[in-house]
Amino acid sequence: MRNRVLVIGYGNPGRLDDGLGPALANALENDPITGVTVDADYQLTVEDAAEVARHDWVILADAAVRGPEPFAFRVVKPAATLSFSTHSVEPGALLTLAADLFGCAPKMFTVAIRGYAFDGFGESLTTGARNNLDAAVAFLRRSLIDGEFRPSRMPDADAPAPDTVCSLN
Amino acid sequence: MSKTNSTTRKVVIEPVTRVEGHGKVTILLDEQNRVQQARLHIVEFRGFERFIQGRPYWEAPVLVQRLCGICPVSHHLAAVKAMDLIAGVDRIPPTAEKMRRLMHYGQMFQSHALHFFHLCSPDLLFGFDADPAIRNVIGVARKHPDLAVQGVMMRKYGQEIIKATAGKKIHGTGAIPGGINKNLSIEERDFFLKDLDQMVKWSRAALALAKNYTVEHLATLKDFGSFKSNHLSLVRADGAMDLYHGNLRAIDADGNRILDQVDYQNYRDYIAEEVKPWSYMKFPFIKSIGSENGWYRVGPLPRVNTCDFIDTPEAEAARKEFMAVTASKPNNVTMAYHWTRMIEVLHSIEKIRDLLHDRDLQGTDLVAKGTRRPRAVGLIEAPRGTLFHEYEVDERDLVTRCNLIVSTTNNNTPMNRAVEKVARDHLSGVEITEGLLNRVEVAIRAYDPCLSCATHALGQMPLEVELLDAAGQVVSRRSRGC
């Protein structure tokens, strides 16, 4: 397949709704989509740049502390800023590293799934977070199967989504 | 936050950049704006011990990985070492131990490489006073792309080893009580052998970079955040450095032994933890000396200081070179952590090479069984230092008690000392420049702390600097990267 898609769901599944990213990855893995590679990790790190550079589309799924419900879908722009946690990088910085170090920057998107509980330990999602997850999974699955992201399918139509229809073809 | 009185002011730095999780530095000034005290506040994970209570003991090695997205392998292995004993297994099969060691050296290799190339190198390559806009991994990528690529590929190599030995990144299940759940296939072995020579070369180069930087800047670095301290680590029975297993050894700042060949099952007889009202994190110390002077450092620098030798040739040669700087006495220079971290990178890749050529990795005897025990301790030398896991399990196989002393907790007092030393030497008045701020962070970063196992969801992690007056009112606020 010419176009290759990488989905990385990240977060800590032991910290309640912080596990939304890995939960999305798990949902996609359980019902694979042709041409879509799925990965899950606690956070984004620099070595992800090498893998990112090998794909045409990269979708990063994470929990969101605030922001639209059920989720926000955004285009990632290259950025030179870094996360303030030591070992992780922000999506924009990851895109920059992929371009600077490996000479290839794919189209990158984030799916920020709204969560509600982040303090404490626990391996379950809140009901609201699970509903938001279901909406995000349905949106991604449909878009990836169709090979295009249509703003009309996004939950927040006013948001700065992909310019028009973003297509893999 | 510390209390203020009418004669002091506080400079607050929150959180600390490029260290894991959330940290806050409070620098307490007196009326003359002299540093009175500095404190590193850390939001440590709380409640994890309760979270694991009531769970079957065999789940612990998987569950504890939730503690930290950076060092899940270290928690995985420390927990499973304890659970081996809970399961009644004193000696796991050779294939299992070697697979675990391969996993552990892969973890050490990738973690140290990440820290050096992407967290520490911006400070070394651009200088402490460089513009923060370039003093980061993106700056390194643009100015020294070859170096940045090396860092990425070394990290990736270590991560691939972890994947081959532990399984998925988030649900690693490789090590199980009594052994391991898989061996290393010939195909997997050959995959790693393919890039091995390149990894060795890059490790040598990274070591040379760290060594040369330290030697060239020794006059400046020797006092930077430095102080005399005790040092603690595991050592093998013959005194060799052993990052996976051994007995406890502690030495003082002059090299005199405080503890030696102590069975860590009895660690509570030797190590205690002090609670201080201003910090969530405890302050461990050696009981025989007491809390005032019994604190110690852990991690690469203490490991090189405490061991008698390293059992891989190139790392041993590097150790001798390192120890020659201080005439074989312990090195107490905080910034020497970086040099020793790279000695351990070379040691790790030498160990990986030896293991990949060991046919035991293709063995099929993977798990041993024994008679259940009620309590056990598992220790490992994690990248950041000695990691303690202690468990009690009832007759229904459920965990009833858990006590963890993580590496960063062991380094709690030293990091506070380092911050205070830097603050006394470099901060004056109440003007916080980027350079001054970064010096505080550089001192903390030397320890490569993992400050919390905090959630990281999008939208968190701003850096905010606040200046509070004597009454505790914010008179100045500065933030970056929000």
Contacts between the chains, C-beta under 8 A, distances in Angstrom:
chain1	res1	chain2	res2	distance
A	11	B	455	7.4
A	11	B	456	7.3
A	11	B	457	6.8
A	12	B	66	6.0
A	12	B	69	5.8
A	12	B	453	7.2
A	12	B	455	6.2
A	12	B	456	7.6
A	13	B	66	6.9
A	13	B	170	6.5
A	14	B	51	7.7
A	14	B	63	7.0
A	14	B	65	7.9
A	14	B	66	2.5
A	14	B	67	7.6
A	15	B	66	7.1
A	15	B	453	7.7
A	15	B	455	4.8
A	17	B	457	7.8
A	18	B	455	4.0
A	18	B	456	7.2
A	18	B	457	5.7
A	22	B	170	5.5
A	39	B	169	7.6
A	40	B	168	7.1
A	40	B	169	6.6
A	40	B	170	4.9
A	41	B	69	7.6
A	41	B	169	4.8
A	41	B	170	6.3
A	42	B	68	7.9
A	42	B	69	2.6
A	42	B	70	7.4
A	42	B	72	7.0
A	42	B	169	7.2
A	42	B	170	6.4
A	43	B	69	5.0
A	43	B	70	7.9
A	43	B	456	5.7
A	45	B	114	7.0
A	45	B	155	7.1
A	46	B	114	6.7
A	46	B	118	5.5
A	46	B	137	6.4
A	46	B	151	6.8
A	46	B	152	5.3
A	46	B	155	6.2
A	47	B	110	7.9
A	47	B	152	5.2
A	47	B	153	7.8
A	47	B	155	4.4
A	47	B	156	4.1
A	47	B	159	6.0
A	49	B	152	6.0
A	50	B	152	5.8
A	50	B	153	7.2
A	50	B	156	5.9
A	62	B	457	6.2
A	62	B	458	5.1
A	63	B	455	7.5
A	63	B	457	4.2
A	63	B	458	7.1
A	64	B	457	6.0
A	64	B	458	5.0
A	64	B	459	6.2
A	65	B	457	4.8
A	65	B	458	7.0
A	65	B	459	4.7
A	65	B	460	6.1
A	66	B	459	5.6
A	67	B	458	7.6
A	67	B	459	6.9
A	80	B	133	6.9
A	80	B	136	7.7
A	80	B	138	4.6
A	81	B	481	5.6
A	82	B	18	7.5
A	82	B	136	5.1
A	82	B	137	6.5
A	82	B	138	6.9
A	82	B	481	7.4
A	83	B	456	7.6
A	83	B	461	5.8
A	84	B	15	6.1
A	84	B	16	7.8
A	84	B	17	4.8
A	84	B	18	7.0
A	84	B	461	4.4
A	84	B	462	7.2
A	84	B	463	5.2
A	84	B	481	6.2
A	85	B	18	7.9
A	85	B	19	7.6
A	85	B	20	5.4
A	85	B	21	6.1
A	85	B	454	7.8
A	85	B	456	6.0
A	85	B	461	5.9
A	86	B	18	5.0
A	86	B	19	4.8
A	86	B	20	4.4
A	86	B	70	7.4
A	86	B	115	7.8
A	86	B	119	5.8
A	86	B	445	7.8
A	86	B	448	7.6
A	86	B	449	8.0
A	86	B	450	7.5
A	87	B	20	6.0
A	87	B	69	7.9
A	87	B	70	4.9
A	87	B	114	6.0
A	87	B	115	7.9
A	87	B	119	7.5
A	88	B	69	7.7
A	88	B	456	6.4
A	89	B	137	7.4
A	93	B	137	7.6
A	93	B	138	6.2
A	96	B	138	5.7
A	96	B	141	7.6
A	97	B	137	7.2
A	97	B	138	6.9
A	97	B	141	5.8
A	97	B	148	7.7
A	97	B	152	7.6
A	100	B	138	7.2
A	100	B	141	4.4
A	100	B	142	6.0
A	100	B	145	6.7
A	100	B	148	7.7
A	101	B	141	5.5
A	101	B	145	6.1
A	101	B	148	5.7
A	101	B	149	5.2
A	101	B	152	6.3
A	102	B	149	7.9
A	110	B	458	7.3
A	112	B	458	5.1
A	115	B	457	6.5
A	118	B	455	4.4
A	118	B	457	6.3
A	119	B	455	7.9
A	120	B	47	6.0
A	121	B	45	7.9
A	121	B	47	5.6
A	121	B	48	5.7
A	121	B	50	7.9
A	121	B	51	3.8
A	121	B	66	7.0
A	122	B	51	7.3
A	123	B	66	7.8
